[in-house]
């Protein structure tokens, strides 16, 4: 996602992955998507934003089976992330879904 953000010139080309996520989280489109997500899920924006700083490390620990071979999409699984972490991931994925070459993704509810 950060690679795509670099292509879209939304983050500096020299930014690392977590730095890129941090920069993206400060952009107006992230804030807009965040406000929508927290309202829909009845979460606190501050708690979701707190997750951004450790999101890359957390996602890196949960990459087994990350993509569904039948859809080539990233799975955001209910069982692997807390409510605020899932919301942060969904916000990032929603934001990048408007970019050229956007990553496909699926939100997996409990039991999926």
Backbone as CSV, one residue per row, in Angstrom:
resi,resn,N_x,N_y,N_z,CA_x,CA_y,CA_z,C_x,C_y,C_z
1,UNK,0.813,-1.181,0.000,0.000,0.000,0.000,0.865,1.257,0.000
2,UNK,1.936,1.242,0.780,2.827,2.400,0.804,3.512,2.563,-0.548
3,UNK,3.834,1.449,-1.200,4.402,1.529,-2.538,3.431,2.255,-3.474
4,UNK,2.159,1.897,-3.414,1.147,2.579,-4.229,1.055,4.056,-3.853
5,UNK,1.145,4.354,-2.566,1.089,5.744,-2.110,2.268,6.542,-2.674
6,UNK,3.410,5.900,-2.785,4.568,6.567,-3.378,4.312,6.854,-4.852
7,UNK,3.738,5.885,-5.564,3.408,6.095,-6.979,2.390,7.221,-7.155
8,UNK,1.476,7.328,-6.197,0.454,8.379,-6.219,0.990,9.711,-5.677
9,UNK,2.255,9.700,-5.246,2.908,10.871,-4.673,2.186,11.391,-3.426
10,UNK,1.695,10.459,-2.635,1.018,10.794,-1.381,1.989,10.741,-0.206
11,UNK,3.094,10.024,-0.380,4.170,9.970,0.603,5.490,10.112,-0.138
12,UNK,6.536,10.582,0.535,7.837,10.711,-0.119,8.375,9.356,-0.571
13,UNK,9.100,9.358,-1.660,9.670,8.122,-2.207,10.624,7.443,-1.237
14,UNK,11.187,8.192,-0.312,12.164,7.646,0.634,11.522,7.097,1.913
15,UNK,10.221,7.240,2.056,9.548,6.821,3.293,9.566,5.303,3.446
16,UNK,9.804,4.856,4.665,9.668,3.440,4.979,8.191,3.089,5.105
17,UNK,7.916,1.827,5.327,6.520,1.398,5.346,5.747,2.020,6.504
18,UNK,6.247,1.885,7.734,5.498,2.464,8.851,5.438,3.980,8.748
19,UNK,6.540,4.606,8.323,6.530,6.060,8.128,5.481,6.449,7.088
20,UNK,5.393,5.671,6.020,4.401,5.941,4.984,2.983,5.838,5.517
21,UNK,2.724,4.828,6.335,1.396,4.691,6.948,1.094,5.873,7.857
22,UNK,2.090,6.290,8.629,1.915,7.441,9.518,1.586,8.704,8.727
23,UNK,2.257,8.899,7.610,2.006,10.068,6.751,0.608,9.986,6.144
24,UNK,0.250,8.805,5.649,-1.083,8.632,5.070,-2.181,8.916,6.093
25,UNK,-1.937,8.540,7.339,-2.932,8.737,8.398,-3.160,10.212,8.721
26,UNK,-2.289,11.072,8.245,-2.434,12.509,8.482,-3.141,13.214,7.325
27,UNK,-3.431,12.479,6.271,-4.049,13.089,5.088,-5.562,13.246,5.269
28,UNK,-6.146,14.263,4.643,-7.588,14.511,4.794,-8.464,13.323,4.381
29,UNK,-8.073,12.599,3.341,-8.900,11.467,2.904,-8.918,10.346,3.949
30,UNK,-7.822,10.208,4.689,-7.791,9.227,5.771,-8.734,9.671,6.892
31,UNK,-8.648,10.943,7.263,-9.497,11.471,8.330,-10.975,11.313,7.981
32,UNK,-11.312,11.589,6.745,-12.710,11.458,6.304,-13.166,10.000,6.404
33,UNK,-12.348,9.082,5.893,-12.693,7.656,5.946,-12.706,7.159,7.390
34,UNK,-11.789,7.662,8.214,-11.739,7.284,9.627,-13.030,7.692,10.331
35,UNK,-13.454,8.920,10.127,-14.668,9.400,10.783,-15.878,8.554,10.396
36,UNK,-15.948,8.176,9.148,-17.055,7.325,8.694,-16.993,5.950,9.351
37,UNK,-15.820,5.361,9.373,-15.644,4.014,9.929,-15.945,3.976,11.424
38,UNK,-15.431,4.929,12.179,-15.661,4.901,13.631,-17.123,5.173,13.961
39,UNK,-17.758,5.986,13.161,-19.176,6.243,13.393,-19.996,4.980,13.125
40,UNK,-19.706,4.302,12.031,-20.437,3.081,11.687,-20.221,1.972,12.711
41,UNK,-19.010,1.893,13.256,-18.677,0.799,14.171,-18.723,1.212,15.646
42,UNK,-19.110,2.472,15.879,-19.223,2.985,17.248,-17.908,2.821,18.027
43,UNK,-16.829,3.297,17.406,-15.499,3.255,18.007,-15.024,4.678,18.278
44,UNK,-13.953,4.812,19.015,-13.336,6.122,19.272,-12.199,6.337,18.278
45,UNK,-12.245,7.443,17.573,-11.225,7.746,16.570,-9.821,7.718,17.165
46,UNK,-9.668,8.212,18.390,-8.347,8.249,19.029,-7.776,6.840,19.187
47,UNK,-8.625,5.891,19.539,-8.164,4.510,19.718,-7.744,3.888,18.399
48,UNK,-8.488,4.186,17.348,-8.135,3.664,16.028,-6.823,4.293,15.568
49,UNK,-6.676,5.589,15.761,-5.432,6.266,15.380,-4.232,5.736,16.161
50,UNK,-4.439,5.375,17.417,-3.350,4.805,18.216,-2.819,3.513,17.594
51,UNK,-3.653,2.796,16.881,-3.253,1.528,16.259,-2.351,1.733,15.044
52,UNK,-2.434,2.890,14.432,-1.664,3.140,13.207,-0.174,2.944,13.448
53,UNK,0.321,3.390,14.594,1.750,3.332,14.889,2.338,1.936,14.985
54,UNK,1.517,0.935,15.235,2.029,-0.443,15.317,1.382,-1.365,14.282
55,UNK,0.657,-0.782,13.351,-0.103,-1.584,12.395,0.785,-2.435,11.497
56,UNK,1.874,-1.865,11.013,2.753,-2.629,10.115,3.326,-3.847,10.824
57,UNK,3.782,-3.684,12.045,4.325,-4.821,12.794,3.244,-5.865,13.044
58,UNK,2.047,-5.433,13.390,0.945,-6.359,13.662,0.545,-7.115,12.407
59,UNK,0.423,-6.421,11.309,0.049,-7.078,10.049,1.138,-8.050,9.630
60,UNK,2.395,-7.682,9.841,3.506,-8.553,9.484,3.478,-9.875,10.225
61,UNK,2.876,-9.894,11.405,2.764,-11.130,12.175,1.560,-11.968,11.783
62,UNK,0.704,-11.438,10.930,-0.520,-12.144,10.542,-0.646,-12.248,9.024
63,UNK,0.433,-12.636,8.357,0.381,-12.684,6.902,0.108,-14.068,6.337
64,UNK,0.153,-15.108,7.149,-0.140,-16.442,6.634,-1.564,-16.476,6.113
65,UNK,-1.706,-16.885,4.858,-3.036,-16.938,4.264,-3.629,-15.559,4.057
66,UNK,-2.777,-14.557,3.950,-3.221,-13.175,3.832,-4.048,-12.938,2.573
67,UNK,-3.736,-13.663,1.537,-4.512,-13.463,0.320,-5.310,-14.727,0.016
68,UNK,-6.523,-14.534,-0.399,-7.391,-15.649,-0.753,-7.050,-16.062,-2.181
69,UNK,-6.606,-17.282,-2.354,-6.161,-17.709,-3.682,-7.289,-17.669,-4.702
70,UNK,-8.499,-17.759,-4.258,-9.617,-17.738,-5.200,-10.031,-16.335,-5.603
71,UNK,-9.551,-15.315,-4.890,-9.900,-13.944,-5.256,-8.683,-13.047,-5.437
72,UNK,-7.509,-13.516,-5.013,-6.308,-12.677,-5.020,-6.527,-11.396,-4.226
73,UNK,-7.250,-11.484,-3.135,-7.566,-10.324,-2.313,-6.973,-10.483,-0.922
74,UNK,-6.652,-9.368,-0.310,-6.179,-9.357,1.067,-7.383,-9.610,1.974
75,UNK,-7.209,-10.472,2.949,-8.266,-10.744,3.921,-8.005,-9.967,5.207
76,UNK,-8.993,-9.237,5.675,-8.933,-8.605,6.984,-9.824,-9.463,7.875
77,UNK,-9.193,-10.337,8.644,-9.930,-11.321,9.439,-10.278,-10.807,10.833
78,UNK,-11.494,-11.060,11.211,-12.022,-10.690,12.516,-11.177,-11.273,13.640
79,UNK,-10.701,-12.495,13.452,-10.003,-13.209,14.522,-8.562,-12.770,14.738
80,UNK,-7.987,-12.032,13.812,-6.564,-11.696,13.894,-6.272,-10.298,14.408
81,UNK,-7.288,-9.454,14.482,-7.075,-8.067,14.875,-8.187,-7.616,15.807
82,UNK,-7.850,-6.704,16.714,-8.867,-6.114,17.578,-9.752,-5.162,16.788
83,UNK,-10.822,-4.706,17.405,-11.773,-3.818,16.728,-11.102,-2.572,16.154
84,UNK,-10.263,-1.924,16.966,-9.618,-0.689,16.515,-8.599,-0.959,15.414
85,UNK,-7.865,-2.064,15.523,-6.892,-2.428,14.481,-7.597,-2.728,13.164
86,UNK,-8.680,-3.471,13.245,-9.446,-3.774,12.022,-9.959,-2.493,11.390
87,UNK,-10.454,-1.591,12.218,-10.953,-0.328,11.687,-9.839,0.450,10.990
88,UNK,-8.655,0.496,11.593,-7.525,1.195,10.970,-7.174,0.563,9.627
89,UNK,-7.130,-0.762,9.585,-6.850,-1.446,8.321,-7.903,-1.136,7.266
90,UNK,-9.156,-1.201,7.656,-10.250,-0.935,6.720,-10.163,0.496,6.199
91,UNK,-9.831,1.438,7.059,-9.697,2.829,6.613,-8.584,2.938,5.569
92,UNK,-7.420,2.373,5.863,-6.330,2.416,4.883,-6.745,1.766,3.569
93,UNK,-7.367,0.615,3.648,-7.759,-0.100,2.431,-8.838,0.650,1.666
94,UNK,-9.760,1.283,2.369,-10.760,2.106,1.689,-10.119,3.296,0.986
95,UNK,-9.193,3.945,1.653,-8.521,5.109,1.064,-7.784,4.713,-0.206
96,UNK,-7.024,3.623,-0.148,-6.233,3.237,-1.319,-7.090,2.638,-2.438
97,UNK,-8.323,2.284,-2.143,-9.173,1.662,-3.165,-9.491,2.607,-4.323
98,UNK,-9.246,3.888,-4.133,-9.483,4.869,-5.196,-8.238,5.128,-6.049
99,UNK,-7.121,4.505,-5.689,-5.873,4.724,-6.399,-5.743,3.761,-7.571
100,UNK,-4.918,4.149,-8.523,-4.592,3.276,-9.643,-3.846,2.058,-9.114
101,UNK,-4.249,0.869,-9.499,-3.589,-0.353,-9.051,-3.932,-0.723,-7.624
102,UNK,-5.080,-0.281,-7.139,-5.474,-0.524,-5.752,-5.491,-2.013,-5.417
103,UNK,-5.197,-2.305,-4.162,-5.222,-3.673,-3.669,-6.658,-4.107,-3.425
104,UNK,-6.997,-5.312,-3.862,-8.309,-5.872,-3.569,-8.288,-6.417,-2.146
105,UNK,-9.409,-6.314,-1.457,-9.464,-6.801,-0.092,-10.870,-7.231,0.262
106,UNK,-10.938,-8.042,1.321,-12.202,-8.592,1.812,-12.201,-8.462,3.319
107,UNK,-13.319,-8.038,3.877,-13.478,-8.014,5.332,-14.175,-9.315,5.720
108,UNK,-13.511,-10.141,6.522,-14.052,-11.436,6.917,-14.652,-11.336,8.314
109,UNK,-15.939,-11.528,8.408,-16.633,-11.521,9.703,-16.277,-12.775,10.488
110,UNK,-16.796,-12.876,11.680,-16.538,-14.052,12.538,-16.901,-15.326,11.793
111,UNK,-16.038,-16.337,11.958,-16.299,-17.636,11.391,-15.896,-17.799,9.940
112,UNK,-15.418,-16.757,9.297,-15.018,-16.870,7.895,-13.546,-17.121,7.774
